[in-house]
Amino acid sequence: MPLLAQRPRARFHPLTVSQVRPLTDAAIEVTLAVPDELAEDYNYVSGQYVALRTELEGKEVRRSYSICAAPTSGEIKIAIKRDLGGLFSNWANDNLKPGDVLDVMSPTGAFVSQHAVTSLNDPQAIGEESVGLSRYMAFAAGSGITPILSITRAVLASNPQAYMNLVYSNRAAMDVMFVEDIADLKDRYPSRLAVHHLLSREQRLSPTHTGRLDAEKLRSMLGTVFRPEVVDEWFLCGPFELVQLLRDELSAAGVSADKVRYELFTTGKPTAAPEGNIGRPVVADAAGGNIEITFNLDGLEGQVLSPKSARESILNAALRVRQDVPFACAGGVCGTCRAKVISGEVAMDENYALEPDEVAAGYVLTCQSHPKGDAVHVDFDS
Ligand code: FES
């Protein structure tokens, strides 16, 4: 798969906020200025995300947010929706303003159009060339629209023979993010973009567009709103349970898994590690019951001992000796902590980020991986 070799390791740089635009009462779009000297680092493919890092209440806080705009030189736009009790999202909605500086990780992530990438064999070329007749289907819930909007813009702009069918689910009209942007896109591509707004708490004229996006709703849309057999690629972005349900239903409808791309919200995921556990102090076992973890990062080799009794992740152990080991969600969702196993064996608890071919090639999520033997060597630079 072309993306596999082309996921460079992400790095943090300070970027200045150039604009903050309200999207709804509970969401903002934040534009970050990318200086010329960092243009290369912040090249991205529609559908990728960035991690933000700042200090709040005396603690380092990291969150990842999808990029909502199609690739534009000199800036990156993300959307931040308030989470119930969310420390970073509420702080950002209340306080972020032009001129503020945030640590922003260079873009990463594999939630991109493989169909367009494979056809072009160059991910950076999306938005520049045509790939022939292509039919896309996207399901977004809430802020899951963010990467899907970026992908929609890119595939429609890049290919005059691309068609996108978008189902966007929200509780109420006031929760719909990017409502004007979606309407503008629809005006620009009236015959190539179909948008179905589903509202779970408001009655709409069409019963198809009223109610929750669930198995019954999906089945009622299959074959009426869209025909699965002609879809080249599917995009799903929303909470864990919804994405799992849609994947199961599409599989039952005969859709091949290799046509389905999905991304989970980084909040609400079932396996997120408590932030306080990341890099927590663990003391090597003086009696010798340790695992030797070796890792390559930025061309340098690091080593750390991890007591067998702690059953800690490779990421956690590595962070004790190198603060710049990459991570964002710590929950197996974002893929930022990806590394390749050079020697030794690991057990990976969860994986919502790596493609099967990446796993087959030896890549693991270090935030979810525990060494199985006495020694393991991983490479973050691969
Ligand atoms: S840090 Fe997100 S998957 Fe490991």
Residues whose N, C-alpha, C, O or C-beta is under 5 A from the ligand:
A	BS01	FES	F327 A328 C329 A330 G331 G332 V333 C334 G335 T336 C337 A353 L365 C367
